[in-house]
Amino acid sequence: MERFAVRIICVNTGDKFSHWYVKNLKHMIDTYSGLKYDEFVVITSENHKGVFNKLQMFDIYKDGENLYFDLDICIYGKVPNLIRKDVTVLKIWWHKIFHTSFNSSIISWTGDQSYIYKTFMKDPKMYEEKYNKGLDEMIEKEKLVVNNYDKVCYSLQGTGTEYLPKNPNYSIVLFNQKHHLMEPGWTGWWSSYFLPKSQ
């Protein structure tokens, strides 16, 4: 069976996340995930509005097996096989669904899937304004992605504190809109898996 090169991708544009978040993601992948990869890359080019910069990766990386992670996550154990042939994103199950049921905190694809970026680039301003609540709504409603993972992670953004404890059934937890909990001064079970802030 042919083996493709595995690439881990993250995006760090703007000033929302310091470079520590990039180093922390790599630390957790290397220390806890069990993932084997050939390349760890960071996209820093800020050519679009906010989260829409994430779409650049489909244009830049058109070969191999690709696995994208948001920076505001905690990996605390061996992850399941997340590599997929067709573009695959998370399906929200951890809270009541509003404008979208998709979550792009984890994405995988193999080979050339640049149709996603090319579609966006036909009218970037229109898409950014139409989907001002974020990228996830766009990829779902425009049917740019149709494949979803099973329940491979959970979120701290659950109702109340329902999902705050470490869940032994998963190895990844998403912070989503609670990334401030990763900052100095905030402590939780997740903190022990992070790279020290001094590094």
PLY file of the C-alpha trace (Angstrom):
ply
format ascii 1.0
element vertex 199
property float x
property float y
property float z
element edge 198
property int vertex1
property int vertex2
end_header
0.00 0.00 0.00
1.32 3.42 -0.94
2.30 5.59 1.98
1.62 9.31 1.82
3.58 11.88 3.77
1.63 13.03 6.85
1.50 16.76 7.51
0.26 18.44 10.70
-1.06 21.95 10.05
-2.03 24.87 12.25
-2.86 28.51 11.53
-1.69 31.48 13.57
-2.72 34.81 12.06
-3.51 38.09 13.75
-2.80 38.69 17.43
-5.36 36.41 19.08
-2.80 33.70 19.85
0.84 34.14 20.77
3.52 31.85 19.37
3.32 29.88 22.62
0.10 28.30 21.35
1.94 26.89 18.32
4.73 25.48 20.46
2.17 24.13 22.91
0.25 22.30 20.17
3.42 20.64 18.91
4.39 19.75 22.48
1.06 18.00 23.10
1.18 16.19 19.77
4.74 14.99 20.35
4.22 14.09 24.01
0.73 12.63 24.28
-0.97 12.03 20.92
1.00 9.09 19.54
0.76 10.71 16.11
3.55 10.03 13.64
4.08 12.77 11.10
6.60 13.95 8.54
6.06 17.68 8.74
4.63 20.24 11.17
3.69 23.52 9.47
2.25 26.87 10.53
0.33 29.24 8.26
0.91 32.87 9.25
-0.13 34.74 6.09
-3.05 37.01 6.91
-4.77 37.51 3.56
-8.40 37.26 4.66
-10.72 38.15 7.49
-10.20 36.26 10.73
-10.89 32.53 10.59
-11.19 32.60 6.80
-7.38 32.60 6.69
-7.68 28.92 7.54
-8.89 28.22 4.00
-5.45 29.01 2.61
-4.22 25.59 3.67
-6.31 23.90 0.98
-4.46 25.92 -1.64
-1.00 25.54 -0.12
-1.09 21.83 0.71
-2.34 19.75 -2.19
-0.44 16.54 -1.62
0.01 13.95 1.11
-2.20 13.29 4.12
-3.09 16.43 6.00
-4.35 16.90 9.56
-5.25 20.36 10.85
-5.72 21.35 14.51
-6.94 24.61 16.02
-4.55 26.12 18.55
-7.07 26.30 21.39
-7.31 22.60 22.18
-5.82 20.23 24.73
-4.49 16.85 23.63
-4.08 14.69 26.70
-3.82 11.13 25.36
-3.35 8.93 22.35
-5.63 10.14 19.58
-7.64 7.86 17.27
-6.86 7.69 13.57
-7.97 11.10 12.30
-6.53 10.91 8.78
-9.20 10.93 6.06
-9.20 10.79 2.26
-12.03 13.27 1.67
-12.22 16.55 3.59
-13.66 15.77 7.02
-14.60 18.09 9.90
-16.19 17.68 13.32
-19.94 17.44 13.85
-21.07 19.44 16.88
-22.76 17.23 19.48
-21.73 18.88 22.74
-24.25 21.75 22.85
-27.45 23.01 21.26
-26.85 23.76 17.58
-27.59 27.28 16.33
-26.25 28.60 13.01
-24.17 25.53 12.09
-23.62 21.93 13.13
-20.06 21.85 11.75
-16.86 22.59 13.67
-13.51 22.98 11.92
-11.25 22.66 14.96
-10.00 19.39 13.44
-9.87 18.82 9.68
-8.26 16.13 7.54
-7.89 15.53 3.83
-5.65 13.77 1.35
-4.28 15.17 -1.89
-5.66 18.12 -3.80
-8.82 19.55 -2.21
-8.16 23.10 -3.37
-11.73 23.40 -4.70
-12.65 24.76 -1.26
-10.26 27.70 -1.46
-11.03 28.30 -5.13
-14.73 28.55 -4.35
-14.07 31.07 -1.58
-11.76 33.12 -3.80
-14.49 33.65 -6.40
-15.88 36.32 -4.06
-14.09 36.47 -0.68
-15.81 39.63 0.52
-19.25 38.22 -0.21
-18.54 34.99 1.68
-17.02 36.85 4.64
-20.06 39.10 4.91
-22.64 36.38 4.26
-21.09 34.07 6.85
-20.06 36.65 9.41
-20.57 34.12 12.21
-17.65 32.13 10.89
-16.11 29.67 8.52
-17.97 26.62 9.85
-21.31 27.94 8.67
-19.92 28.58 5.20
-18.44 25.12 4.65
-21.65 23.48 5.80
-24.23 25.63 4.03
-22.26 25.86 0.79
-21.74 22.08 0.97
-17.99 22.50 0.54
-17.54 19.71 3.07
-20.01 16.88 3.63
-18.01 14.42 5.75
-17.96 14.42 9.55
-15.95 12.60 12.17
-17.67 10.43 14.73
-17.37 11.61 18.34
-13.57 11.90 18.51
-13.40 14.79 21.00
-15.53 16.99 23.21
-15.69 20.66 24.22
-15.41 22.77 27.35
-18.11 24.92 25.78
-20.79 22.50 26.93
-23.84 23.52 28.92
-22.80 24.83 32.32
-19.96 22.71 33.69
-21.20 19.43 32.26
-18.12 18.81 30.15
-15.49 20.51 32.30
-14.02 17.37 33.92
-11.45 15.38 31.99
-13.37 12.79 30.00
-11.52 9.44 29.86
-13.47 8.47 26.73
-11.59 11.05 24.67
-8.05 12.35 24.25
-8.83 15.82 22.87
-10.89 18.64 24.34
-11.75 21.83 22.45
-11.74 25.21 24.14
-13.65 26.93 21.34
-14.67 30.33 22.72
-13.05 29.59 26.08
-9.41 29.86 25.00
-8.82 32.33 27.84
-8.79 29.27 30.12
-5.42 28.39 28.56
-3.89 31.67 29.67
-1.71 32.24 32.78
-3.77 32.69 35.90
-6.31 30.06 34.89
-5.77 26.54 36.13
-7.58 23.32 35.46
-6.81 19.67 34.85
-5.76 20.62 31.31
-2.94 22.90 32.49
-0.66 19.99 33.38
-0.58 18.92 29.71
0.57 22.31 28.45
4.06 23.50 27.68
5.24 25.83 30.47
4.57 29.44 29.54
8.27 30.22 30.01
9.18 27.98 27.07
0 1
1 2
2 3
3 4
4 5
5 6
6 7
7 8
8 9
9 10
10 11
11 12
12 13
13 14
14 15
15 16
16 17
17 18
18 19
19 20
20 21
21 22
22 23
23 24
24 25
25 26
26 27
27 28
28 29
29 30
30 31
31 32
32 33
33 34
34 35
35 36
36 37
37 38
38 39
39 40
40 41
41 42
42 43
43 44
44 45
45 46
46 47
47 48
48 49
49 50
50 51
51 52
52 53
53 54
54 55
55 56
56 57
57 58
58 59
59 60
60 61
61 62
62 63
63 64
64 65
65 66
66 67
67 68
68 69
69 70
70 71
71 72
72 73
73 74
74 75
75 76
76 77
77 78
78 79
79 80
80 81
81 82
82 83
83 84
84 85
85 86
86 87
87 88
88 89
89 90
90 91
91 92
92 93
93 94
94 95
95 96
96 97
97 98
98 99
99 100
100 101
101 102
102 103
103 104
104 105
105 106
106 107
107 108
108 109
109 110
110 111
111 112
112 113
113 114
114 115
115 116
116 117
117 118
118 119
119 120
120 121
121 122
122 123
123 124
124 125
125 126
126 127
127 128
128 129
129 130
130 131
131 132
132 133
133 134
134 135
135 136
136 137
137 138
138 139
139 140
140 141
141 142
142 143
143 144
144 145
145 146
146 147
147 148
148 149
149 150
150 151
151 152
152 153
153 154
154 155
155 156
156 157
157 158
158 159
159 160
160 161
161 162
162 163
163 164
164 165
165 166
166 167
167 168
168 169
169 170
170 171
171 172
172 173
173 174
174 175
175 176
176 177
177 178
178 179
179 180
180 181
181 182
182 183
183 184
184 185
185 186
186 187
187 188
188 189
189 190
190 191
191 192
192 193
193 194
194 195
195 196
196 197
197 198
